[in-house]
Amino acid sequence: MSTSLRIEAARRPRKVELAALLLLFGTTAMGSLVTTWTTPEPLSLWPGIVLSAFCCLALLRRHRHPLPVLGFITVLTMAEGAVGYLITPLLMGPLMVSLYSVSLRADRTTARNASLLAAACIVVTGLFLDPSSHPVLLGVVNPAAWVLLSALLGSYVGVRRFYAADRAEQAARAREEEARHHVVQERMRIARELHDIVAHHLALANAQASTAAHLYRTHPDRAFEMLNSLSTTTADALRELKATVGVLRQDTETDDSLAPAPGLGQLPDLTAAYSAAGLDVRVTISGPPQLLSPGVDLAAFRIIQEALTNVTKHAATGRADVRLSYRPHSLSLTISNETAAGTSRDGATEPSRGFGLMGMRERAQSAGGTLSAGPSPEGFQVSCSLPLQPTS
């Protein structure tokens, strides 16, 4: 059936059903006429026409009352056989349509019992009610086989529809679960970005304010410079927060106002900011620098940023070492700080088990790498290994 015919059938289902029943009635009437031609004894045509018309009219109620309609059509088909008509597939058209409808809509047990009962009625008609004594193959075996075949076809189509609906439901649930998973992942990503921005700038601002207060009495000129750095730090924090929140408020994705994501290319600016806050950061790079994917580059930068933020907030000394080691297929990061003389290492240099370490591990895992953090012989150390290209 062409697409235009399908659309037309969907728009006018009642008219299509009436046209199909008229065609079925014509086929059944033709079966009655063929029987009158092939029967040696004279046989009137009008009983077959009338019974066929009632069978086709009964099919109009098959959707709401499939079992009563099947019983009514079965009785009329037996009446046709009792009159002397040979029960052929043409004559049994309404019965097979009714059986197909029952097998399609009823449960499996009901459909099986109804088809077996209809086949038994046809067998009884051919064996005991046929006045013309048609051969057993034509009058019994052939019609019973067609009855069971139509029932099997209806059951097959019903099972196909059931499994198709079940697959569609499973696909819908899978799409909902995938969408929910994407939402959760996006919320975690946004939470990591906001945490890194806020923690980094607030730690710098706190360190700069503390240093300025310490230097105010002895070195007021240096305290004034520190306060200038503090204003720059807070301005940068407000700008990054505004950009992040602005992206979240956008209805559509646009790249016009988005700045490039930070990466290791901005590492000198990062260390300079911490140096201005009083943290001595030494950066060591081994191996020829290699091109990183944007995701790996961002993860490496954020891990170093968060590790230095933890040093600023928790370390007992104002010194940190950052080592970058480029290998053929990976980048190793090590951020460590020493323990000041006379201080214990039972937690004085170890950051709290909050969102900082968890965020660093999540960033490393999202890029396909690994991260470990814990006390070292010198103090506290964060070690990370990232692939040069993200894993699929």
N, C-alpha and C positions, 0 to 999 in steps of 0.2 A: 504494500500500500504506500502511495506517495505521501509526501509531507503535507500537501494541500488537502488530500482526502482525510488524513489523520486529524488535521485541525478541524475540518468540517465535521467529522464524526464526533470529536470532543465537544463541539459547540451544540450539536443537535443529536444527543444520544437517543432520545425517544424515537425520532424519525428513522435513525439508522436501525434501531431494533425492529421497528415495524417493517422496514424494507427487508431485513433479514428473515423475518417470520413469513412474509409473503413469498420470498424465494424458497423458503423451506416448505411451505404449503404446496407450491408448484411442483417441487421435487417429490413430495409425498403423493400428490395426485398422479404424477407420472408413474410412480411405483404401482399405484392401484390400477392404472390403465394397462401397464405392462402385464400385470397379473391376469387381467381379463383376457388379454390376447393369448397368453400361454396356457391357460387352463382349458383342458379338453371339454369340460362341462360348461354350459352357459352360466355366466356370473354377472350380476347387475353391478354397475359402476357406482351408483349413487351412495350405497352404504360406505364404501371406502372414502368417497369425497367428504361425506358428512363427518365420519369419524376422524379423518385427517384434519378437518377444519377445527373440530373441538380440541384435538391434541395441540394444534398450533396456538389456539386462543389460550389454552391453559398455561402455555409457556410464558405468557405475560406476567404471571404471578410467581414464577420460579425463584425470583430473588428473595422475596419475603417468606414464601412457604415452599421450600424446595422439596421436602419429603411428601407432603400431601399432593403436590403437583406430580411428582414421580409416581405415586400410587395411582392417581387418576389416569395418567397417560398409559401406565402398564395395563390397567383394566381395559382401556379402549383398544390397545394393541392386541390384547388377547381376544377381544370381540371381533377384530378384523380377521384374526386367524380362525376363529370359530365360524365366521361367515363363509370362509373358503379361500380367503386371500393368502397367497404365499408371503410369508414374513421375510421380506428382503431388506437389505440396508436402506434402500430408498424409502420403503414403507415405515421403517423404524427410525427415521430421521428425528422426529420429536422425542422419542424415547431415549435415543442416544444423547441428544442435547440436554435433556433433563438429568440423565445420569451423570453427564459431565459436570453440570452445575452442582449437583449434590456432592460429588467427589471433590469439587473445588472448594466448597464452603463448609461442609460438615467435617466433624472430626474423623479420624482414620477408622475407628471401629464402626461408627454409624455408616460411613461411606461403604466400607467393605460388606457389611450386612445387607445394605440396601441393594448393592450391585448383585450379590449372590441371590437375593430374593427375586430380583427382576429376571435374572437369568433362569432361575428355577421356574418362574411363571411362563417364560417363553418355551422352556423345554416341555412343560405340562401341556401347553397349547399345541405344540407340534406333535406330541405323542397321543393325546387323548381327545383334543377338541377340533382337530383339523378334519373336516368332512371330505376333503379331496385326497387325503392320504398321500401327501407329498413325500418324496424320498427323505429318509432320516437326515442325510447330509445337508439337503437344502432346507428342510423344514425344522430341524432341531439344532444340529451342530453349528451351521453357519450363523443363524441369528443369535444363538447363545454366545458364540465367539465375538460377534460384533458388540454385543452388550458389555461383555467383560473388557473388551478393548477400549470402549469409550470411557468406562469407569477408571481403567488404568491411566488413560491419558489425562483425565481430570485430576487424579491423585498426583501424577507427575508434575503437572503444571502448578498445583497447589503447593507441593513441596518446594519447587523452584521459587515461587513467590515468597514463601516463608523464609527461605534461606537468603533471598535477595533483600527482604526487609530486615532480617537480622544483621546482614553484613552492612547495610546502610546505617542501622542504629549503632553498630560497633564503630563504623567510620566516624559517625557524628561524635560519639563519646571520645574517640581518639583525638579528633580535632579539638574538642573542648579541653581535653587534658593537655594537649600540646600548647594550646593558647594560654592555659593557666600556668603551664611550666615557663613559657616565655615571659609572662607577666612577672612571675616570681624572680626569674633570672634578671630581668630588667630592673626590678626593685632592688635586688642585691647590688647590681652594678652601680645604680644611682647612689645607694647608701654608701658604697665604698668611695665613690668620687667625692661625695659631700664630706665624709669622714676625713679623707686625706686633705681636702682643702681646709676644712675648719681646724683640724688638729695641727696641721703644719703651720698655718699662719698664727693661730693662737699661741702655739708654743714659742714661735719666734717673737711675737709681741710680748709675751710674758718674760722671756729672757731679756729682751731689749729694755723693757720697763724696769726690771730688777737691776740690770747693769747701770742704767741711767740713774736710778736712785742711789746706787752705791757710789757712783762717781760724782754725784752732784756737789758734795762738799770739797772734795780734793781736786777734781779735774772738771770744772763746770763746762769748759769748752768741749771736752769729749762727751759729757752728758748731753749737751745740746745736739751734737752730731748723732748720738744714739736716739734722741727723741725725733730727729728728722727721719732716721731709718724706721722708727716705730710708725710714724705717719705713713711712710711708703708701704710698710708691711700691711697695715690695716686697709689702705686703699686697694692694694692688690687683692686682699681677701674679699673685700666688698665687690670688686670687679669680677672675680672668678665666681663668687656666689651668684651675682646677678646674671652672669652668662649661663650658669648651670640651670638656675630657676627659669630663665628665659627660654631655654631649650625645652624644658618640661611643659611650659605654658603654650608652646606652639601647637596649632592644630594640624599643620602640615610640615613635612620635612623640607627645610630650605638650608642651603649652605652659604647664603650671602653673609650672615653675621657670625658664622662659626669660625673661631680661631683654630689653628692647627693644634692637634693634641700634643701635650708635652712629651719630650723624649730625652734621651741621653745627650742630645745636642744642647740642651739647656742645663746640663749638669754644672758648668762653671757658674752660671747665675745662681743656681741653688746653693752651692757651697759658699758663694760670696755672701748670700743672705745670712747663712748660719755663722759665717765668720764675723759679720757685722754684729751679730747677737752675742759674740763672745765665745763661740765654739770653734776650736781649731780643727779644721777638717783637712785631712791629707788624702789625696786621690792618687792611686797608683794604677796604671794601665799596662798590662802585659799582653803581648801578641798584637798582630796587626788588626786594627779596628775593621769590622765587617758590617755590611749593610743588614739591618734588622727589619723585620716586618713591623708595621705600625702597632700591632697588638703587643708584640714582644718588647718593642721600644717603650711603649707606655707602661707596661708592667714593670720593666727594669727601673724606670724613672720613679714610679710611685713606690716601689719597694725601698729604694734608697732614701726617698723623701721621708717615708714613714719610719724607717730605722733611725735616721738622723733626728727626727722629731722625738722618738723615744729616748735617744741619748740626751737631748736637750732637757727633757722633762725628768728623767730618772737617773741619769748617770751621776756619779760622784765627782767626775773630773770633766774638764771642758775640752776634751780631745777625742777625736774619732778618726778611724782609718777606713777608707773605702778602697777596695781592690777590685778591679775589673780584669778578668782574664778571658781573652778571646781564644777559642779553640776552633778546630775545623767545623764542628757541627753544633757547638753550644757556647753560651756565655755564662761564666761563673761570676757571681757577685759575693763579696764578703764585706760586711760592715761590722766593725768591732770597736769597742772602747775599753780603755784600761781602767783598772781600779786604783783609786787614789791611795797613797800610802796611809796606813793606819785605819783603813775602813774595811769592813767585812764584805764578803762576797755572797752572803746568804740572802740577798735580795736588794742590796743597796744599788746595784747597777742593773738589776733585771727589771724590765718593764712589767707592768701589771698585765695579767692574763685577760686583757679586754679585747676590744674590737680591732686594735692595731695589728697584733700578731695574726689574728684570724683573717683580717683583710689581706695581709701580705701573703698568707698561704693560699687564699682563694685566687689572688691575682696570679701567683705562680702556677697553680693548677690550671687556671683558665688558658694560660699560654702553653700548657703542656710540660711545665717544669716542676721542680720540687723545691721546697724550702724547709730549713731547719733553724731553730733559734734556741739558745740556751747559754748557760754560763760556760766560760772558757777559762784556761789558766790565767789569762790576763784580765778578764772581766766578763763582758757579755758579747756574744757574737751571733750575727745573722748570716747564714750561708744559703745561697740560692743558685740553682742551675737552670738556665732557660735555653731552649733550642733556638737556633738562629731563625728558623721559620716555624710558625705555629703548627702543631700537629692537627691532623684532620679528625 
